[in-house]
Amino acid sequence: MLVSKNLVKVVSIAVASMSLMGVGASVSQAASFTAPKLGVAETMPTDPAIKKGDKIFVTVKDTKNQKVNVLDAQGHKTSQKVSMGSTYTAKDVKKAAGKKIVKIVKINKSQWLNIKDVVKD
């Protein structure tokens, strides 16, 4: 009985010391690990300013409705719409009715689009 208790103590001490050595080795290995150097990413402005003469591209956030409302010069909605994917040249940019709008020319008609609906091409 006494021999079995001593044997259990010796085995448990051996197991505990081996586990501590394993933990210490993994901690020292993690401390010496260096992350690879990553290249510098190109930074692109999230909202580049659209100016007169820039090419613009119509985008749509709602995938079911593939058209964007056309505005008048005062920034109010009209009954006309422009399809997603259309490309225009910005003729003018101004602020009206609390929103920034960009002027496009479509079939000899000047129309305005909300600047949130277009991106610089």
Legacy VTK file of the C-alpha trace (Angstrom):
# vtk DataFile Version 3.0
C-alpha trace
ASCII
DATASET POLYDATA
POINTS 121 float
0.000 0.000 0.000
2.788 2.367 0.909
4.686 1.434 -2.243
1.673 2.145 -4.446
1.186 5.602 -2.844
4.845 6.437 -3.470
4.580 5.158 -7.029
1.490 7.330 -7.650
3.317 10.399 -6.243
6.380 9.794 -8.417
4.311 9.289 -11.572
2.150 12.361 -10.908
5.207 14.549 -10.244
6.839 13.276 -13.441
3.705 13.989 -15.481
3.291 17.478 -13.972
6.922 18.391 -14.609
6.734 17.175 -18.231
3.575 19.220 -18.855
5.186 22.357 -17.401
8.230 21.856 -19.613
5.960 21.554 -22.645
4.074 24.753 -21.775
7.320 26.646 -21.232
8.649 25.505 -24.601
5.515 26.594 -26.481
5.508 29.982 -24.736
9.138 30.611 -25.623
8.467 29.506 -29.203
5.496 31.900 -29.472
7.576 34.747 -28.068
10.284 34.245 -30.686
7.829 34.095 -33.621
7.944 37.142 -35.917
5.102 38.007 -38.243
5.945 38.397 -41.932
6.289 41.945 -43.185
3.398 43.002 -45.394
3.793 45.415 -48.263
2.372 48.908 -48.088
-1.129 48.935 -49.543
-2.165 51.591 -51.992
-4.620 53.909 -50.359
-7.569 54.951 -52.445
-9.799 57.765 -51.299
-13.180 56.488 -50.211
-15.089 59.417 -51.679
-13.051 61.180 -54.355
-14.397 64.593 -55.246
-16.156 64.685 -58.601
-15.366 67.801 -60.597
-16.591 69.302 -63.852
-15.325 67.260 -66.819
-14.826 63.997 -64.886
-16.245 60.766 -66.258
-18.864 59.377 -63.870
-20.475 55.955 -63.612
-23.990 55.384 -62.234
-24.178 52.840 -59.397
-27.178 51.392 -57.545
-27.314 50.165 -53.956
-30.691 48.445 -54.393
-30.188 45.411 -56.650
-33.907 44.932 -57.346
-34.400 48.449 -58.695
-31.700 49.004 -61.329
-32.532 52.660 -61.943
-31.592 55.954 -60.262
-33.891 58.956 -59.882
-33.102 62.050 -61.936
-33.253 65.378 -60.098
-34.046 68.876 -61.312
-31.721 71.860 -60.785
-33.226 72.498 -57.334
-32.534 68.926 -56.182
-36.117 67.632 -56.340
-36.987 64.237 -57.854
-38.477 64.064 -61.325
-40.326 61.212 -63.012
-37.282 60.342 -65.137
-34.783 57.632 -64.275
-31.265 56.649 -65.385
-30.108 53.029 -65.686
-27.303 51.588 -63.603
-24.018 51.262 -65.462
-24.486 54.371 -67.582
-21.405 56.529 -68.116
-21.578 60.318 -68.414
-19.344 63.359 -68.254
-20.003 65.672 -65.319
-20.969 69.088 -66.672
-21.343 70.796 -63.296
-21.451 70.016 -59.561
-23.420 72.018 -56.999
-25.250 71.772 -53.711
-29.043 72.080 -53.755
-31.738 71.137 -51.229
-29.098 69.944 -48.770
-27.538 67.418 -51.148
-24.673 67.545 -53.598
-25.799 66.978 -57.180
-23.962 66.508 -60.466
-25.219 67.706 -63.862
-25.250 65.351 -66.846
-26.475 65.879 -70.387
-28.647 63.149 -71.877
-30.131 63.630 -75.349
-29.953 67.445 -75.319
-31.568 67.592 -71.855
-29.669 68.664 -68.778
-30.385 66.369 -65.869
-29.010 66.167 -62.345
-28.080 63.100 -60.284
-27.443 62.753 -56.568
-23.700 62.448 -56.040
-24.342 59.377 -53.827
-25.590 57.534 -56.927
-22.440 58.046 -59.018
-18.756 57.207 -58.741
-15.757 58.595 -60.550
-14.955 56.387 -63.554
LINES 1 122
121 0 1 2 3 4 5 6 7 8 9 10 11 12 13 14 15 16 17 18 19 20 21 22 23 24 25 26 27 28 29 30 31 32 33 34 35 36 37 38 39 40 41 42 43 44 45 46 47 48 49 50 51 52 53 54 55 56 57 58 59 60 61 62 63 64 65 66 67 68 69 70 71 72 73 74 75 76 77 78 79 80 81 82 83 84 85 86 87 88 89 90 91 92 93 94 95 96 97 98 99 100 101 102 103 104 105 106 107 108 109 110 111 112 113 114 115 116 117 118 119 120
